[in-house]
Amino acid sequence: MKLDKIVKATVDALEDIKGRDIAVLDVRRMTALFDKVIIVTGESARQNKSLANHVQEKLKALGASVNGVEGAESGEWILVDLGSVVV
């Protein structure tokens, strides 16, 4: 799946659940681990969990792979690893 398509689908998924302050950062010159970092703010731990779940569902439906999720237990912060994109 192309990087631009992953980024667009991820941002759309975050907007669906009313994520705030969405920022897409190009980090290709800083690290070889991933190409883009997407940062979003949620209003609560519950919304953060919903944001992460919705991103995973939407990207899996498009055929992208989710490599891992960290921090979902508490919901205070959550990292979703999509390979070339980290949310």
Summary of the structure (lengths in Angstrom):
residues: 87
radius of gyration: 11.9
end to end distance: 16.5
largest distance: 33.9
contacts: 250
relative contact order: 0.24
helix: 36%
strand: 24%
